[in-house]
Amino acid sequence: MGFLRTIQGKVVVICVVIAVLLSAVIVQKYRLKPLKQTEMIMGTLVEITIIPANEKAIREAFEALNKVDALMSTYKEDSEISILNREGKAQVSEETLEVVEAAIKFSNLTDGAFDITVRPLLDLWKKAKKEEKVPTEEEIEEAISLVDYQRIILEANQIRLEKKGMQIDLGGIAKGYAVDKAIEALKKNGIKRALVNAGGDLYALGTDRQGEKWQIGVQDPREEDKIIDIIKVKDKAVATSGDYRRYFSLEGKRFSHIVNPKTGLTVQDVPMSVTIIGPDATTTDALSTGVFVLGPEEGMKLIESLPEVEGMIISEGMKKLTSQGWEKFLE
């Protein structure tokens, strides 16, 4: 009887231990329940997923995104960038100054392939799309005369455009910067696992709900439902620039929304898309545009020269060119 009671006692103890372990697993799963929220900001759909759910953290992340939009949107008449474009000069916030300084850095890095003073050319091609008429050489040359990032003058917290008629557009860098500010807000709230995706400019913080690296699909630039690669990232930013979402056709030719600041022409067919993996979204956003303009050969040379940066370029004929370290993100 004593032996039987001992065995029964052990069974009870084992059952209690199992019950405690199961309860711990259930509690852990509940604690890791993700929170996902989507809003339309900066003209694109922004989705934030955080683990575990934290209403305050996700609210402050969206506030950070909206702040960048309010400061830098060319569609808001009272934004600092709109004021700068109207007046030729403006006193700006620390955030706007930081983005413009970063933009100038990437302009130097890409030898002018990335240039935020490209707005006169963007406006010219928007007009061409509306009127269904390709701009003349004279119109293009006139717009090019207003494009030169070296004519952006920074004096303390004032930005000045040296030539009358110059305007800037932060569309190739502000979204990435906004993603970085959202991640910063999440970290301040103790979030260690999150995905912030602003229309293709994204940052993957930590791991997903299963404790694995976040899986990001890279879209085929010619077949909307097809994925070329699935990359796996942790504490990395990813951005893709391509001619497959925002493009238009004129006189039987396809024109992308990305304009070469030096030629004044839109980038056509080569490449079709550029995907950059890097340390922050400001970097990947600017580089994906700059490399797109540079083209496959010069673009890949630049990618290979930069630490912590990898990339994939899809060009004419669906030719796939990847940097030396790209493969490690497929494993």
Secondary structure, 3 states (H helix, E strand, C coil): CHHHHHHHHHHHHHHHHHHHHHHHHHHHHHHCCCEEEEEEECCEEEEEEEECCCHHHHHHHHHHHHHHHHHHCCCCCCCHHHHHHHHCEEECCHHHHHHHHHHHHHHHHCCCCCCHHHHHHHHHHHHHHHHCCCCCHHHHHHHHCCCCHHHEEEECCEEEECCCCCCCCCCCCHHHHHHHHHHHHHHHCCCCEEEEEECCEEEEECCCCCCCCEEEEEECCCCCCCEEEEEEECCEEEEEEECCCCEEEECCEEEECCECCCCCCECCCCCCEEEEEECCHHHHHHHHHHHHHHCHHHHHHHHHHCCCCEEEEEEHHHEEEECCCHHHHCC
